[in-house]
């Protein structure tokens, strides 16, 4: 901006050395100050002050002595620099103050206000109940507040009952910003207060937000009523803002001319003490949030419908009339579709679309037609279903048949036989052309009844002369159609002589709701022409209705070849339904009432029939004769192609079937749609590839010099060693990437002779750079291959010299022999060897020899292929001429067989081991190479973690030793996920421990790694809800308490919320006889087990619960009951039953085992899962691999037994779903016995066992009846 101001000022500082004070530098500085203080776009003035001072100092000035000229120059410069035509500098000598302004309306008396408003506001109700309100000056807030009641009563109330409103702002050039909310509010629905604009005032440097009023005097104009705003090139300022807001907010239709593009506030200010004045915009509209950066200031409001100001009202009334009619148009459309549209399945979707269609932007008939057709076509995909504008002469009062046939009235059938013969001669033109080709022309279709009357004469005069012709040309170019009831009869004459009735087509008529199938007639007078002779139909853009149906069906049935122009696409299957009457015409819907389905089950939507050979109508006869001559050779060409397959194709097992299918299609006339060698070649190629599944089979037209069959290529010219340096650098790209990863790219495959001759130079210039790398990437993404005998040599570099490696085998069709291909015992330079990693990059471009190399190395598991599937080209292709024609067949003559399976390589090409876009192949290879380089370290680290931390030290050491010897198993790993899966499987196999696991956890999932990232402790409020959700308590019959929890928590965490646990869980059941439900408890930290067990023993000296060995610390810790607990103890006198299932695991098993071992609880249910103490998770090096290791195990049992790996065996084994019922029965039975015999009160002790002795040795197991289950 600084540079633009400098250029401006160098021209604006004009005549500073002039004779009067007017031309002092002060003038420009004062002008700049006026702009800086008042211009509403201050951001555009950055750098102006500095630019002025710099220009003054530079003395680069011009001399302009005339002040008017100076004002003009200054105006042009400022407008150009700021791109704002509203800035005007004027010279007004003798003016002592700023120019006079008209008095404000607020300064007038009430009578004067009424008079002023009546001059500036006009209203009336126009024809069609359209309200009209013209406003030439927008009053301000004070005036509207004072005269609001008058305006509502005398103007607004009279417009409220109208169906639409025209707001005329064409003559509105002044107004007050404060009046904007009032105008907008009356046209806003009012259910919400809406921010409509923000006004920035530069002199005060403030912004004012304009909002709609929450309440208005009188009523608001309904939101469902249309509003049109009229504008002109004089509309400016506040009126422009109102028009813009209504257009954006309410969807008002702006009609007329583009507005001035003025400003919300313009002021004329004196420049310093001079006689120059600057007219400057002091306020501007910023718009509400969400309306974008566009503004009307400077550019004006663009109308929705552009027209002259004088015609704007007429245009707006026409638009409003159209919009009033829209609901009726939609209703008529829906009724017509429901009553007539033949594609019944589409009707619900069409009706739904019409109901939900947004027509708010419709402002013209053309706009409506376009919008309706776009929707109808998108939903139905039926080009026949169309809304169109109909001229007055075409309109009708109801549904009628579609466009009338432009046929002359069919002549009446005379009764005289001679007259009937003459009529047939006049309608049908029959001749036999050279080559015994029949020619038949008729230009209209008639009713079947007429044909029956004239049948004897038609047979005699028309059909019999054509019966013995070899081919038939039927000319329909001038046939405009007619009734189609005779079409099935005509079609029947062209069916095969031995065929029974053939399904010709099917129709569904929506009006009658009838589906009808049309079959050929088996008995015909005069006999059939049959399908073996060629039939050629000539068509043009005049061919219509029934003639089109005949052409379409003959082509669809494969009984004729069509030549000429695309037909008219005009069927007698539609109705025209009027939708809207308009001056000079109407809108109408053309709706299809009949579905036409060919013999293949495909619906015909009635578009023009496309000929097989497209030519001008006048050239059609000559072209048909050319096609006919071409078709005489069809049999030989198709049979010749089959013969070449039989002789040369490398897959003889599919040749017989493919030839048979070609012959069958020929007999069925399928190739009659081919009208020249190009189209026949295309059709044969498609058929061969579909029948064989081999995309390499091609038939093509070679009009030039014919290719000799399998001529061996000339021996390649071998360049001298002196000439090899430059092409080697150009053809081979080599690089050593980070991690000593070699990179070799070559985009062509040379012949073995060339490679051998240049071997020493290639080894020196290319290979020596790469042979010592740690791994190698061979980039074949841009290598199209072609035939090359150098593939075995290239493969040989990646295997040992001896023993030689069988690479692949080749079956050659010419010799019918299989040749095995092996590596070479001698190569130039050093071999890369069989042990270093090899990566091959491929793409859809990689072909032939490049594919052979990739396929071989992948098949032998010597390389990892990364990228896209390859092209699937043949190793060797023969080009053979089909007979003596210009057609040639490209046929694969060799087939590669896998060395490992003996099966043929996939025709589709090489499927990569890692499929990625070709652009990502190299980076993927680098990632895999980096991963494989880490594998030895990963295995070493994993072994050490297991040896140092696994709960069984002896087994951990054995696993670590065995793992180090398995490194070769990981040589083909391609991802950290796969590495984690393989490593986990090996560890579990070596340990027999399913709890020893590995996992791949990406960076974005590391917030939930057990043992790595601690979970956040929720607030007490959240924890209270969590406790209520996690712990399920109940008091069952006979005061039996029930407690279920499915996870053990951390002791430290539970201690912090112990009061909550006592309040919401323990107090509910501590006075009951109890059952603890642990069937679905998946375990958790074991630190809370001792506290939980303590509640089920009496207060007294601590009791030893269990001993746990920790491998990381190589120490044994003891679990004892607690002497102090929150809340009351349950004690040792009340019975406890623990329910288990196969899901009970970890800490839940430890708790169950302790309670059972100490005789404090009876266990009912299933054997538990046999889990482990909570394992620890360790991060493996700098990977995303984590290993979970069981680090502790229980050693408290005197006999060394443990629940880990085997589970806790219940006292009473029952299915998990029956465990609770069995526990209730046991507890109720014991309680009942105790009640009947007080002497058996100790039965409860029998259920829970004697209390263990103090000091850590457990007491004897219970011997009462409940110790072994109910009696």
C-alpha positions, 0 to 999 in steps of 0.5 A: 500500500505504501508504494501505491500511495507514493505513486499517487502523491507524486502526481497529486502534489501539483503546482506547489510552486504556484502563485497562490496559497491554494497550492501549498503542500498543506492542501494534500496533508489536510486532504489526507487528514480528512480521509484518515479521520472520516473514511469508512475504510481506514484499512485502505489508508495504511502508509498514506501519511508517510507516502505524502511526506516522502513525495513532498520531500522528493519535489517530484511535482507538476504545475497545475494553476487551475483549481478546478483542474486540480480538483479533477486530478485529485479526484481521479487519483484518489478514486483510482488509488482506493478503487472507490468512485464515491470519493469526490474532491470539489472546488467551491470558492466563496463557501464559508462552511460546509454546504447546506443540508436539508433539515431533518424530519425530526425538526418538523412539526407533526403536520409537516411530518405527515405531509412529508411522509405522504409525499414519500410513501404510496400504497395500494392493492393491485390486481391479484391481491398484491400489495404495493408499497412505494417508499422514496425516503426511509424515515428514522427511528424517532419519526417512526416511533412518533408516527408509528400508529398512523403508519400502521393504521393508514398504510400497513393494515391495508396491506396485511391481507394481501397475498404478496407484496411489492416494495418499490425502492426505485426512487429511494435515494435517501434515508436514515440507518435507524429506520432499517430495523423497522422496515426489516422487522415487519417482513421478518417472521418474528419468532426469533430476533435476527442480527441483520447488519453491523454499521461502522461509523469512522468519525466516532470509530464505533460499530452499531449492530442492527437487530430486528425488533422483538415486538412491532405495532400491528402485525408482521407480514407472513413468512409464507408470502412472497416479497418482491423489491423493485430497484433502479440505478438510482436506488442508493444508500439505506434503500440498498441496504434494505434490499440487500438484507431482504434478499439475503434474509427473507429470500425476497425477489429483487427485480429491476436494475443494479443499484448505485452502490453508494454508502450508508453515510456520505459527508462533504467536508472542507479540506483544511481552510481551503475552498476544496471539499471532499465527499467521503463515505463515513459509514459502511455496512459490515453485514451480520456474521455468516453472510461472507465478505460480499457487500453492496457498497461500491458494487450495488445490489444485483437484482434476481431478475434484471430488467429496466426500471420502467418494466420492473413492476410489470415483471414483478407482478408476472413473477408473483402470479407464477409463484401463486400458481406453483402449489397448483402446478405441483399438485397437478404434477403429482396427480398426473404421475400417480394416474399415468406414469408407467414406471410405478416403482419410481412414483413414490420417490418422485412424489417425495421429491416434489413435496420437498422441492425448494421452489423459492428461487423460481422467478420465471417459467423457464426457471420453473421448467428447468428446475422441475425437469432436473428433479424429474430426470434425476429421480426417474432417469427417464428422458421421456418424462419432461415438463415443457412450454406449449404454444397456444395452438398446442394447449388442451383441456385435459390429458391426451395422446402425445404429439400427433403423427405428422402423417397424411390420413391413411387412404380408405381401403377400396372394395374393388380388387383392382383398386386394392392391388393398385393401393398396394403398389402405391404404398410398397416399393419393391425391387431386386438390386444387383447381387440378388439383394431385395429392396422394400420401402414403405412410408407408413404403418397402418392398422392390422385390420387393413393388412388383413384385408390387403394380405393376399395382394401384399403377399403376391405383389410384395413378399413373393418377389423378395423371398428368393433374394440373398439379402434384404434392404428395408427402407424406413427413412421416410416412414413416420410410423403409425399404429404399432399393432402390426409390428409383431406380425412384421417381426414374425417374418424374420424369425428362424424357420425352425424356431417356435414362438419367440418372445418379441417384447413386453409392454405394461400399460399404466392406464389399464394396469395390464402387462402383455407379452408379444410372441412371434407367430409360428404360422405365417402366410408366405413363409419367413425370411429367416435369420440366416440372410442379412437384413438391413434397415435404413432409418433417418431422423424422420423415422418415428413411432411404429417404424422406430419400434420395428427398427429397435426390436429388429436390432435388439433381436439381432435380426437386422443391421441399422444404417442411417441417422438416429431416429426421431425418438417419438413414440405413441406411448405418452400423454400430454397433461396441462399444468399451468395456463399462461398468456400465449401458451401453457406448461404441460407434462409429457408423461409416459404411459407405456413401458416397452421391454425388449426380449432381453428384459431391458426397458426402452425409454423411447430415445432415438434408435442409434444405427449400427452405421451412422451416415446421412440419410441420403447416403444410407442405401450406398452404405448399406450395400457396403456393409452387406458386402462386408458381411459376406466375409463375416463367417470367414473372418470369425472362423479365421480368428478361431483357427488362429486361436487353435493354432497359436494360443498358449492355453489350449484347454480353453480354445475349444470352448472359445471357438464354439462360442464364437461360432454360436454368436456368428450363427445367431447374427450377433456380429451383424452389428459390426459394420466395418473391420474396426467394429468387428475387431472391437467386438471380437476382442471383447468376446475373446476376452470375456470367453477366455478371461484373458485380457491379452487376446486382441483383434485389431485392424491394421490397414497399412503394411501387414505384420509378418507372423512372428518375425524374430526381431533383428539382433540389437545393436550392441554399443561399444564400451566407449558409448555406454557411459552416457546411456547407462547414466540415463537409463539406470538411476542408483542411490543409497538411501538412509539405512544403507538401503540401495535403490535401483531404477530402470525403465526398460528391459534389455536383451540378454545379448546386450546385457552380456556384452555390456556386463563389465561396464554395467557392473562398474557403473551401476552394480558396484554402487549397490552390491554392498548395501544392507538391502535393495529396492528395485523400482519397476514402476515405470518399466513396461517390460516387453520381451527380454531374455535377460530375466534369468540373468537378473534373477541370478544376482539374487541367488547363490551360484550353486546350487542353481535355482529353478526360476519358472517354466515356459510352455510354448504353444508352437512346440507344445513343450515345457522349458525350465528356466534356471539361474546362471552359474556365472555372472559379471561382478559380485552377486547380491546373494540370497540373504539380504532383503530385496524389495520390488516396486510395481505399478499398473505400468509394469509389464511383460519382462518386468512382471516376469522378474517380479513374479519369479522373485515373489513366487520364490519368496526372495523379494517383497513386492510393493505397489500396484498390481501389474499390467498382466501382459504376456511373456511372448505374443504373436501377431497373426493375419486373419486370412488375407484381410487387414485384421490381425490377432495378437495372441499370447504364444507362451505361458509361464508356470510357477517353479513352486506350484507348477500352476500358470501365472495369474493372467491379471498380473502380479498381485503385490505383497503390500498393495499401496498407490505407486506414489507411496511404494518407495516410502513403504519399502523404506519403512519395511526395510527399517522395521526388518533392520530392527527385528534382531534388536526387538527380539533381543529386547523382548527376550530380556524383558521376558527373562527379567520379568516373567513370573517363572524365572526358569521358563523366562530364561528358556523362552529368551534363549529360544526366541533368539534362535527364531530370527529367520522366521521374521525375515518376511515381516512387513509391518509392526502389526504383523511382527506383534502377531508373530511374536505373540504367537511364538511367546505363547507357543514357547511358554504355554501361557495365553497371558503372555501377549504382544500388541501393536498400539499406534501413536493415536491409541496410546491413551489406554495402554495398561501399565503405561499410562495411568487412568485419570481418577474421576471426581467424587461426584463422578465416582459416586455415579460410577459406584452406583453403576458398577456395584449391584446390590440386592436383598433377596428372600430370607434376608440373603444379601446379594453383591455383584461387581465385575472389576476389582479396583486399585486399593489406593483409589478405593481408599479415597472413596471408601466412605462412598463404597460403605454408604452406597454398597456395604450398608445395604448388605452387611446385615444379611446372609450373603452371596458374592456374584463374581461370574463376570468379574474380569479381575483387576489390581490385586491390591484391594483383595486383602481389604475385601477379605478382611470384611469377612473375618472378625476383628482381631489379630491379622490373618495371613491370606496368601503369599505372592512372588514378584519376578521384577523385584525377585521378592515375596510379599504377604497379604494379611487382613486389615485391623482397621476398616471403614464401616462394619465387618461382615464377620466370620459367623454368617455364611458366604457363597461366591458365584463363579463362571468361566469368565471369572479371572485374575484378581477375582480368582485370587479372592475366590481362591483365598476365601475357599482355601481358608474355608470362609466361603462356599464356591458355586458355579463353573471352574474359573478362567485360570488367569493370572495376577495382573500383568505388566506392560512394557514398551519394546525399544523405539517401536509401537510394540508392547509386551504384556508379561505376567510378573507375579504368581501365588506361592501361599499354598503349602503344596505349591498349587495355584489357581493360575493357568488352571482356575479355581474349582468350585465346591458345587459345580453347576452352569453359571446361569444356575449358580445363583438359584443353587446358592439361594437354595443352599442358604435358605436350606441352612437357615431353615434347619437353623430355625427348626433346631437352635442346636444347629445354629452352628450350621452357618459356621459350617458353611463358612468354616472355622475361623483361621488361627492367629499368626497366619496358619489357616484353620481346619476346613469346615466339616459341617454338612454345608461344607460339602453342599446341602444335605 
